[in-house]
């Protein structure tokens, strides 16, 4: 047996070679491979497996390799198969859920599951919860089904069964009881959900000692990709399997841990180093992707995170071009800048498919999509729906369509039972049959119903009539805001796991209405007396199939989360404003702010050659123009790496100032002459001014309403949050 096969390590750099040929010993030597962005981690992982197999250190059936996506598992298998000396058959390669599913199929009796047990996807699980609640007579006003789904899955991912849930009031006790009833229903029907796969596999190995010992002795080498994304239960499952002396080879990057909202626990990497004996930490720091200025910016930014294992990316490539920074007056101007630059890059020979526009929140895509379409530049929304295709937008538009035309049957069916009003499928079938008999619309046919269905559908018809009266004469953005609130859409989405993002999209619909109303089309519609129908026509045109098809050359639009694992020649990071990126939710929480910084690090390191950063002075939120302060991340980037495309500031933001919760923003240098000045307030205060309050301390004025002595201002006091104060009584004074 040879010590190594040189062909298995051809062209690896020294740290990669050390990782691939980590010695096989008894007791085992474990590896924690800190693989920076663009450092070739997948190659190291697959070459390690090939090295183990080709040198006889392991048989295929002794290797367990865990990935986080099916795509990554397929890629790993393909790469191994491409190496002549390696036969990947017999290897256990897959995602956590896929491997646990395989284990439970093999040992279904020991896991107390039927041989043909089925898996509920997210939609099926939600339907099962709703069915259970109907059976139990539980009101979904008190216990929204989506909220229950999140509650159940979150506890399963922590390894907590219903009888272990901590309760403190009526609602929490009710949730625990529904969780228990849901478990009993799934067991009775022989089904599992995704979270159950991992939990039941963990419980199976925990309680069944002979089975646990069998797999501990079988898998002598456990390799884990994207280790920073593992949650606590996944880490505990790996520890169980490794308990018999397996060597664990964990590859990950704590600086790219961005999935805390899914339960990812970056602390697992520190725990691994502490809890396993003889862990060799190897840092892969040579980046094969980006030019020097991009890496210098990424390194400088991430060093502000305290909880990290530490590494610094470097490259043999040149410094490349500086990072371009653009300050726009409004989000429409920011979108126009992105499109102009994308065109210029295309003229330089960069393919559109090698350009990516990144944003923190999905709602930001609307202005970008509009500009790309209006200017005839091909684009594609990667990994998500275009703005006007999103469910929450279509629901809101359905209500608006009914206000404009109550006989719109398609809109009627889309809105009538959302949020749920107790109008079931049978009632809708009867309603449609009645409409056919009467040769009338569904709205008109509601009178043909009887019993409970008549009451529920009649209530919906009255709601539409009330909305028509209540919104008559209101400006378009206020019409839409009122409908979203009064129809129950806002309340419904507030109770969803991903509800904040949906609410942000609904806010962006209000913004779209404000932009439309203020534009040429809106002015023409107002003159013609048909603003709402004109806007609905605009929305329909915008929702048409304008984006490029699969495989066509097009600029890629995506969230930063969706961009992880991808790379592009040119990257635009947009919306770099405090409260947007980093997000408002993260600002009071040091750990959450560190995750936002890791997200920014991921965004920066997607770029190979060109990187653009942009922000706006004003951004429309909730249909109102709001003052925007630049992201604190600008204070954490090296100035020598940046090239400002707009007028330079008089003073660079100071990082310590940001940490104190105050936006250090020199207004005189921030707003070019072309932008209309903000109105003056009593006492010489104005938008963007740094101020001091006797109780709340230092802050920055970010919004204003009213005039004269009735003027009210919103002041961002950092950790104290945003406070609305009446100027006449607030005792605010300019901060020096």
C-alpha positions in Angstrom: 0.0 0.0 0.0 1.5 3.4 -1.0 1.3 6.4 1.2 -0.5 8.4 -1.4 -1.3 8.6 -5.1 0.2 11.7 -6.6 -2.4 11.9 -9.4 -5.1 12.3 -6.7 -3.4 15.5 -5.6 -2.2 17.1 -8.8 -2.1 20.9 -8.8 -3.2 21.2 -5.2 -1.5 24.0 -3.1 0.3 23.1 0.1 -2.6 23.6 2.6 -4.9 21.7 0.2 -2.4 18.8 0.0 -2.1 18.7 3.9 -5.9 18.5 4.1 -6.3 15.8 1.5 -3.5 13.6 3.0 -4.4 14.1 6.6 -3.0 10.9 8.2 -5.3 7.9 8.9 -4.6 6.9 12.5 -6.1 5.0 15.4 -7.4 6.7 17.4 -8.5 8.9 14.6 -7.1 12.2 13.5 -10.0 14.6 12.7 -9.8 17.5 10.3 -11.5 20.9 10.5 -10.8 22.5 7.2 -11.5 26.3 7.3 -12.1 26.8 3.6 -12.4 30.5 2.6 -14.5 31.7 -0.3 -13.1 30.5 -3.6 -10.5 28.4 -2.0 -11.4 25.0 -3.7 -13.2 23.3 -0.8 -15.3 20.9 -3.0 -12.2 19.8 -4.8 -10.4 19.2 -1.5 -13.4 17.1 -0.2 -13.7 14.9 -3.3 -9.9 14.5 -3.6 -9.8 13.4 0.0 -12.4 10.7 -0.7 -10.5 9.6 -3.8 -7.2 9.6 -1.8 -8.8 7.3 0.9 -10.1 4.9 -1.7 -7.2 4.8 -4.1 -4.7 4.2 -1.4 -6.7 1.5 0.4 -7.3 3.5 3.5 -11.1 2.9 3.1 -13.6 0.8 1.2 -16.5 2.7 -0.5 -19.0 1.3 2.1 -16.9 2.7 4.9 -17.3 6.3 3.8 -20.2 8.6 4.6 -20.2 12.0 2.9 -22.8 14.6 3.9 -23.7 17.6 1.8 -26.4 20.3 2.1 -28.0 20.1 -1.3 -28.8 17.3 -3.7 -27.0 19.3 -6.4 -23.8 19.2 -4.3 -24.2 15.5 -3.7 -24.5 14.9 -7.5 -21.6 17.1 -8.2 -19.4 15.2 -5.7 -20.4 11.8 -7.2 -19.7 13.1 -10.7 -16.3 14.4 -9.8 -15.4 11.1 -8.1 -16.6 9.0 -11.0 -14.4 11.2 -13.3 -11.3 9.9 -11.4 -10.3 6.6 -13.1 -9.3 4.8 -9.9 -12.5 5.6 -8.0 -15.8 3.8 -8.1 -18.4 5.9 -6.2 -20.9 3.0 -6.0 -21.3 1.9 -2.4 -20.5 5.3 -1.0 -23.2 6.9 1.2 -23.2 10.4 -0.3 -26.2 12.7 0.2 -27.9 15.4 2.2 -28.7 15.0 5.9 -32.4 14.4 5.0 -31.5 12.0 2.2 -29.2 9.9 4.3 -31.6 9.8 7.2 -34.4 8.8 4.8 -32.2 5.9 3.5 -31.4 4.8 7.1 -35.1 4.8 8.1 -36.1 2.9 5.0 -33.6 0.2 5.9 -34.7 0.0 9.5 -38.4 1.1 9.3 -39.5 -1.5 11.9 -37.0 -0.4 14.5 -38.0 3.2 13.7 -41.7 2.3 14.3 -42.6 3.2 10.7 -44.5 1.2 8.0 -42.4 -0.1 5.1 -44.0 2.2 2.7 -44.1 5.4 4.9 -44.5 8.6 2.9 -42.8 12.0 3.3 -44.9 15.2 3.6 -43.4 18.1 1.8 -44.0 21.6 3.2 -47.4 22.0 1.4 -48.6 18.6 2.5 -47.6 19.2 6.1 -49.5 22.5 6.2 -52.6 20.7 4.7 -52.2 18.0 7.4 -52.1 20.6 10.2 -55.2 22.3 8.8 -57.0 19.0 8.6 -56.1 18.2 12.1 -57.3 21.6 13.4 -60.6 21.2 11.6 -61.1 17.7 13.2 -60.3 19.1 16.6 -62.5 22.2 16.1 -59.6 24.6 16.7 -59.9 28.2 15.7 -57.1 29.2 13.3 -57.4 32.8 14.6 -55.8 31.7 17.8 -53.5 29.2 16.2 -52.6 30.2 12.6 -51.6 27.0 10.7 -48.4 28.4 9.3 -47.3 29.6 12.7 -48.0 26.1 14.1 -46.0 24.5 11.2 -43.0 26.7 12.1 -43.5 25.9 15.8 -43.5 22.1 15.2 -40.5 22.1 12.8 -38.4 24.4 15.0 -38.8 22.1 18.0 -38.1 19.0 15.9 -34.9 20.6 14.6 -33.9 21.2 18.2 -34.6 17.5 19.0 -37.7 18.4 21.2 -40.8 16.3 21.1 -44.2 17.6 22.1 -43.9 16.3 25.7 -40.6 18.3 26.1 -42.0 21.7 24.9 -41.7 24.5 27.5 -45.1 26.1 28.1 -45.9 29.3 30.0 -49.4 30.4 29.0 -52.6 29.2 27.3 -51.3 29.7 23.8 -48.0 27.9 24.3 -49.9 25.0 26.1 -52.3 24.9 23.1 -49.4 24.7 20.6 -47.8 21.9 22.5 -51.1 19.9 22.6 -51.6 20.5 18.8 -48.0 19.3 18.3 -48.8 16.1 20.2 -52.0 15.5 18.2 -50.1 16.2 15.0 -47.4 13.6 16.0 -50.2 11.0 16.7 -51.9 11.8 13.4 -48.7 11.3 11.4 -47.9 8.0 13.3 -51.4 6.7 12.6 -51.2 7.6 8.9 -47.7 6.3 8.4 -46.2 9.6 7.2 -43.2 11.8 8.2 -42.3 15.4 7.5 -38.8 16.6 6.6 -37.9 17.6 10.1 -39.1 14.2 11.4 -36.6 12.3 9.2 -33.6 13.7 11.0 -35.2 13.6 14.5 -36.4 10.0 14.1 -33.1 8.8 12.7 -31.3 10.4 15.7 -33.7 8.8 18.1 -33.3 5.5 16.4 -29.5 5.5 16.8 -29.7 6.9 20.3 -31.9 4.2 21.7 -30.9 1.2 19.6 -27.4 0.3 20.7 -26.7 -2.7 18.4 -27.8 -0.7 15.4 -25.7 2.3 16.5 -22.7 0.2 17.0 -23.1 -1.4 13.6 -23.0 2.0 11.8 -20.3 3.3 14.0 -18.1 0.3 13.0 -19.1 0.6 9.4 -18.5 4.2 8.7 -14.8 4.7 9.4 -14.6 8.1 7.6 -17.3 10.8 7.9 -16.9 13.8 5.6 -19.1 16.9 5.9 -19.4 19.8 3.4 -20.7 23.3 4.4 -20.2 22.4 8.1 -21.0 25.9 9.2 -24.6 25.4 8.0 -25.3 22.4 10.3 -28.0 22.8 13.0 -27.6 21.4 16.5 -29.5 18.1 15.8 -27.5 17.5 12.7 -24.3 18.0 14.6 -25.5 15.6 17.4 -26.4 13.0 14.7 -22.8 13.2 13.3 -21.4 12.8 16.8 -23.5 9.7 17.4 -22.2 8.1 14.2 -18.6 9.1 14.9 -18.7 7.7 18.5 -17.1 4.4 17.5 -13.9 5.9 16.3 -14.6 7.3 12.9 -12.4 10.1 11.5 -14.4 13.2 10.9 -13.3 15.5 8.1 -15.4 18.7 8.3 -15.1 21.4 5.7 -16.7 24.8 6.2 -16.3 28.5 6.6 -17.5 30.2 9.7 -17.3 33.5 7.9 -20.0 32.3 5.5 -22.6 31.1 8.0 -25.7 32.9 6.9 -28.6 30.5 7.7 -29.3 31.1 11.4 -33.0 31.6 10.4 -33.0 28.0 9.3 -31.4 26.8 12.6 -27.7 26.8 11.4 -25.4 27.0 14.4 -22.0 28.4 13.6 -20.9 27.5 17.1 -20.8 23.9 16.1 -17.4 24.5 14.5 -15.9 25.7 17.8 -17.6 22.8 19.7 -16.1 20.3 17.2 -12.6 21.6 17.9 -13.2 21.4 21.6 -15.2 18.1 21.9 -13.2 15.9 19.5 -9.7 14.8 20.4 -6.8 15.5 18.0 -8.5 17.9 15.6 -6.1 19.3 13.0 -7.2 22.8 11.9 -6.1 23.6 8.3 -6.9 27.0 6.7 -7.4 27.2 3.0 -6.8 30.9 2.4 -5.6 31.2 -1.2 -8.5 32.5 -3.2 -8.7 31.5 -6.9 -11.7 33.7 -7.7 -11.3 37.4 -6.9 -8.8 40.2 -7.5 -6.9 41.8 -4.7 -9.1 44.9 -4.0 -12.2 42.6 -3.6 -10.4 40.3 -1.2 -8.9 43.2 0.8 -12.4 44.6 1.3 -13.8 41.2 2.3 -11.0 40.7 4.8 -11.3 44.2 6.4 -15.1 43.8 6.7 -15.2 40.4 8.4 -12.5 41.3 10.9 -15.1 43.3 12.7 -16.8 40.1 13.7 -15.5 38.9 17.1 -16.8 35.3 17.1 -14.8 33.8 14.3 -12.0 31.2 14.0 -9.9 33.5 11.9 -8.3 33.4 8.4 -7.4 35.9 5.7 -7.9 35.4 2.0 -5.1 36.2 -0.4 -4.6 35.8 -4.2 -1.8 35.5 -6.7 -3.9 37.6 -9.0 -3.4 41.4 -9.4 -5.2 44.0 -7.2 -7.5 44.5 -10.1 -9.8 47.5 -10.4 -11.1 49.3 -7.3 -14.6 48.7 -6.0 -16.9 51.3 -7.5 -19.3 53.0 -5.1 -22.4 54.9 -6.3 -24.7 57.1 -4.3 -28.1 57.5 -5.9 -30.8 60.0 -5.1 -33.6 57.5 -5.3 -34.1 53.7 -5.8 -35.2 54.4 -9.4 -31.9 56.2 -10.0 -30.0 53.3 -8.5 -31.7 50.8 -10.8 -30.9 53.1 -13.8 -27.2 53.2 -12.8 -27.1 49.4 -12.6 -28.7 49.0 -16.0 -26.3 51.6 -17.5 -23.3 49.8 -16.1 -24.5 46.4 -17.2 -24.7 47.7 -20.7 -21.2 49.2 -20.5 -19.8 45.9 -19.2 -21.5 44.1 -22.1 -19.7 46.4 -24.5 -16.5 45.5 -22.8 -17.1 41.9 -23.5 -18.4 40.6 -20.2 -21.3 38.2 -20.8 -24.6 39.1 -19.2 -24.8 35.7 -17.6 -21.6 36.7 -15.8 -23.3 39.8 -14.2 -25.2 39.5 -10.9 -27.3 42.1 -9.1 -27.7 41.3 -5.4 -30.1 42.6 -2.9 -30.8 42.0 0.8 -34.6 41.7 0.5 -36.7 40.3 -2.3 -38.9 43.4 -2.4 -35.9 45.3 -3.9 -36.2 43.4 -7.1 -39.3 45.4 -8.3 -37.5 48.6 -9.2 -34.6 46.7 -10.8 -37.0 44.4 -12.9 -38.9 47.5 -14.1 -35.7 49.2 -15.2 -34.2 46.2 -17.0 -37.5 45.6 -18.8 -38.1 49.2 -19.7 -34.5 49.6 -21.1 -34.7 46.3 -23.0 -31.8 44.6 -21.2 -32.3 40.8 -20.7 -32.6 39.7 -17.0 -33.6 36.7 -15.0 -34.6 36.4 -11.4 -32.5 33.6 -10.0 -34.0 31.2 -7.5 -37.2 33.1 -7.0 -40.3 34.6 -8.6 -40.5 37.9 -10.3 -42.1 40.6 -8.2 -45.6 40.5 -9.7 -45.7 36.7 -9.7 -45.3 36.5 -5.9 -48.3 35.0 -4.1 -48.9 37.9 -1.7 -48.8 40.4 -4.6 -51.3 38.3 -6.7 -53.6 38.1 -3.6 -53.6 41.9 -3.1 -54.1 42.5 -6.8 -57.1 40.1 -6.8 -58.8 42.3 -4.2 -58.0 45.4 -6.2 -59.3 43.9 -9.4 -62.6 43.1 -7.6 -62.9 46.7 -6.4 -62.5 47.8 -10.0 -64.7 45.0 -11.5 -66.7 42.8 -9.1 -67.5 40.4 -12.0 -63.9 39.3 -12.4 -64.4 35.6 -11.7 -60.6 34.8 -11.7 -59.9 37.4 -9.1 -63.0 36.3 -7.1 -61.7 32.7 -6.8 -58.2 33.9 -5.9 -59.4 36.2 -3.1 -62.7 34.7 -1.8 -61.1 32.3 0.8 -57.8 34.1 1.4 -57.4 34.6 4.3 -59.6 31.6 5.2 -63.3 32.5 5.6 -64.8 29.0 5.8 -65.7 28.8 2.1 -64.8 25.3 1.2 -64.3 23.5 -2.2 -67.9 22.2 -2.1 -69.3 25.7 -1.6 -67.3 27.0 -4.5 -68.5 24.2 -6.7 -72.1 25.1 -5.8 -71.4 28.8 -6.4 -69.9 28.1 -9.9 -72.9 25.8 -10.8 -75.3 28.6 -9.7 -73.3 31.1 -11.8 -73.7 28.9 -14.9 -77.4 28.5 -14.3 -77.9 32.2 -13.9 -75.5 33.1 -16.7 -73.9 35.5 -14.2 -70.7 36.2 -12.5 -69.7 34.5 -9.2 -70.2 37.8 -7.4 -73.8 38.0 -8.6 -74.4 34.3 -8.0 -73.6 34.5 -4.3 -77.4 35.1 -3.8 -78.0 31.5 -5.0 -76.2 30.0 -2.0 -77.9 28.9 1.2 -76.8 28.0 4.7 -73.4 28.7 6.1 -71.9 29.1 2.6 -74.3 32.0 1.9 -73.3 33.7 5.1 -69.5 33.3 4.4 -69.7 34.3 0.7 -72.1 37.1 1.5 -69.7 38.5 4.0 -66.9 38.5 1.3 -69.2 40.3 -1.1 -70.0 42.9 1.5 -66.3 43.3 2.2 -65.6 44.1 -1.4 -68.4 46.6 -1.5 -67.1 48.2 1.7 -63.6 48.4 0.3 -64.9 50.1 -2.8 -66.7 52.8 -0.7 -63.8 53.2 1.8 -61.1 53.6 -0.9 -63.1 55.9 -3.2 -61.3 59.2 -3.5 -58.1 58.0 -1.8 -54.8 58.4 -3.5 -53.7 55.1 -5.2 -51.0 54.2 -2.6 -53.4 54.8 0.3 -56.1 52.7 -1.5 -53.7 49.8 -1.7 -52.5 50.1 1.8 -56.1 50.2 3.1 -57.0 47.1 1.1 -54.0 45.1 2.4 -54.9 45.9 6.0 -58.7 45.7 5.8 -58.8 42.5 3.7 -56.7 40.8 6.4 -53.6 40.2 4.2 -51.3 42.0 6.6 -52.7 40.2 9.6 -52.4 36.8 7.8 -48.8 37.2 6.8 -47.7 38.6 10.2 -48.4 35.0 11.5 -46.3 33.2 8.9 -42.7 32.1 9.3 -41.6 34.0 6.2 -44.2 36.7 6.8 -41.9 39.6 7.2 -40.6 39.2 3.6 -44.1 38.9 2.3 -45.1 42.1 4.1 -42.0 43.8 2.7 -43.2 42.8 -0.8 -46.7 44.2 0.0 -45.1 47.4 1.1 -43.2 47.5 -2.2 -46.5 47.1 -4.1 -47.6 50.4 -2.3 -44.3 51.9 -3.4 -44.9 50.8 -7.0 -48.3 52.4 -6.9 -46.8 55.7 -5.7 -44.2 55.6 -8.4 -46.9 54.9 -11.0 -49.2 57.6 -9.7 -46.4 60.1 -9.9 -45.3 59.2 -13.4 -46.6 60.1 -16.8 -49.0 57.1 -17.0 -50.4 58.0 -13.6 -51.0 61.6 -14.6 -52.8 60.5 -17.8 -54.9 58.0 -15.8 -55.8 60.7 -13.2 -57.0 63.0 -16.0 -59.1 60.2 -17.4 -60.5 59.3 -14.0 -59.3 55.7 -14.0 -56.2 55.5 -11.8 -56.9 52.0 -10.3 -57.7 50.3 -13.6 -54.7 51.9 -15.2 -52.4 50.6 -12.4 -53.9 47.1 -12.7 -53.2 47.2 -16.4 -49.6 48.3 -15.7 -49.2 45.4 -13.2 -50.5 42.9 -15.7 -48.0 44.1 -18.3 -45.2 44.0 -15.8 -46.1 40.4 -14.8 -45.9 39.2 -18.4 -43.1 36.9 -19.5 -40.4 39.5 -19.9 -37.4 37.8 -18.3 -35.0 35.7 -20.3 -35.6 31.9 -20.5 -33.4 29.2 -19.0 -29.9 29.2 -20.6 -30.3 32.5 -22.4 -27.8 35.3 -21.9 -29.2 37.5 -19.2 -28.2 39.5 -16.1 -28.9 37.5 -13.0 -31.0 39.2 -10.2 -31.0 37.5 -6.8 -30.9 37.9 -3.0 -27.6 37.6 -1.3 -28.7 34.3 0.3 -29.5 32.8 -3.1 -26.0 33.9 -4.4 -24.1 31.7 -1.9 -21.9 29.2 -3.8 -22.0 31.2 -7.0 -19.5 33.5 -8.7 -19.6 36.1 -11.4 -17.3 38.4 -13.3 -19.2 41.5 -12.2 -21.4 41.9 -9.1 -23.6 44.8 -8.0 -24.6 44.9 -4.3 -27.5 47.3 -4.1 -29.5 48.9 -1.3 -26.5 49.4 1.1 -28.5 51.5 3.6 -28.7 51.2 7.4 -31.8 49.3 8.2 -31.9 47.5 4.9 -28.4 46.0 4.8 -27.7 45.5 7.6 -31.3 44.8 8.2 -33.3 46.6 10.9 -34.0 43.3 12.7 -30.3 42.8 13.3 -29.3 46.2 14.6 -30.1 45.7 18.3 -28.6 42.2 18.4 -24.8 41.8 18.3 -25.0 38.1 17.1 -27.5 39.0 14.4 -25.4 41.9 13.2 -22.4 39.6 12.9 -24.5 37.4 10.6 -25.5 40.4 8.5 -21.8 41.1 8.2 -21.1 37.5 7.1 -23.9 38.0 4.5 -22.1 41.1 3.2 -18.9 39.1 3.1 -20.6 36.4 1.0 -21.9 39.1 -1.3 -18.5 40.7 -1.8 -16.7 37.4 -2.4 -19.1 36.5 -5.3 -17.2 38.9 -7.5 -14.2 37.9 -9.7 -13.3 41.1 -11.5 -15.7 44.0 -10.9 -17.6 44.9 -7.8 -20.1 47.7 -7.5 -21.7 49.0 -4.2 -24.7 51.3 -4.3 -27.1 53.0 -1.9 -29.7 55.7 -2.1 -30.4 59.0 -0.2 -34.1 58.4 -0.3 -36.0 55.1 -0.7 -39.7 54.7 -0.8 -41.1 52.7 2.1 -44.8 52.1 2.8 -45.7 54.5 0.0 -43.7 57.3 1.6 -40.3 58.7 0.7 -37.9 58.0 3.6 -34.5 59.4 4.3 -31.8 56.7 4.0 -28.5 56.7 5.8 -25.6 54.7 4.2 -24.8 51.3 5.6 -22.3 51.0 8.4 -20.4 48.5 6.3 -19.0 51.5 4.3 -17.1 52.5 7.5 -15.6 49.0 7.6 -14.1 48.9 4.1 -10.6 50.1 3.4 -10.9 53.5 1.6 -8.0 52.7 -0.7 -10.0 49.9 -2.3 -13.0 52.2 -3.1 -13.6 54.5 -6.0 -16.5 56.8 -5.5 -18.4 57.5 -8.7 -20.4 60.3 -7.1 -19.2 63.4 -5.3 -16.8 62.5 -2.4 -18.0 62.9 1.1 -16.5 65.6 3.4 -16.0 62.9 6.1 -15.8 59.2 5.9 -18.2 57.4 8.3 -16.6 56.3 11.5 -17.1 52.7 12.6 -17.1 53.5 16.4 -19.8 56.1 15.7 -21.9 53.4 14.0 -21.5 51.0 16.9 -22.8 53.7 19.2 -26.0 53.6 17.2 -25.7 56.9 15.4 -25.6 57.5 11.7 -22.5 59.6 11.0 -23.9 61.3 7.9 -22.7 64.6 6.6 -25.8 65.9 4.9 -24.1 68.8 3.1 -21.9 66.3 1.2 -24.5 63.7 0.8 -27.1 65.4 -1.4 -26.0 66.7 -4.8 -27.4 70.0 -6.1 -29.8 68.1 -8.4 -31.8 66.8 -5.5 -34.5 69.0 -4.0 -33.6 70.1 -0.5 -35.7 68.7 2.4 -38.1 71.2 4.0 -36.8 73.1 7.0 -38.4 72.4 10.4 -38.8 74.7 13.4 -35.5 75.1 15.4 -33.3 74.7 12.4 -33.6 70.9 12.3 -33.8 69.0 9.0 -33.8 65.5 7.6 -30.6 63.6 8.1 -29.4 65.9 10.9 -27.6 64.3 13.9 -29.5 65.3 17.1 -29.5 64.8 20.8 -32.4 64.1 23.2 -32.3 64.3 26.9 -33.7 60.8 27.5 -32.8 58.8 24.4 -29.4 60.3 23.6 -27.9 60.7 20.1 -29.9 60.0 17.0 -30.5 60.9 13.4 -33.7 62.4 11.9 -35.0 59.8 9.3 -38.5 60.9 8.5 -41.0 63.8 9.1 -44.7 64.5 9.0 -46.8 67.6 9.3 -45.7 71.2 9.3 -45.0 74.1 11.7 -45.6 73.3 15.4 -47.4 70.1 14.3 -44.3 68.7 12.7 -43.5 65.2 14.0 -40.2 63.6 13.3 -38.9 60.0 13.4 -35.5 59.8 15.0 -33.3 56.7 14.9 -31.7 56.4 18.3 -29.8 53.2 17.5 -30.3 50.6 20.2 -33.3 52.6 21.6 -35.0 52.2 18.2 -37.0 54.7 16.1 -39.1 57.2 18.1 -41.8 59.6 16.7 -41.5 62.9 18.5 -43.5 66.2 18.1 -41.0 68.9 17.6 -42.8 71.4 19.7 -42.3 69.3 22.8 -39.4 67.0 21.9 -36.5 69.3 23.1 -34.3 68.0 20.3 -31.1 69.9 19.6 -28.5 69.5 16.9 -25.6 67.3 17.9 -22.2 68.8 17.5 
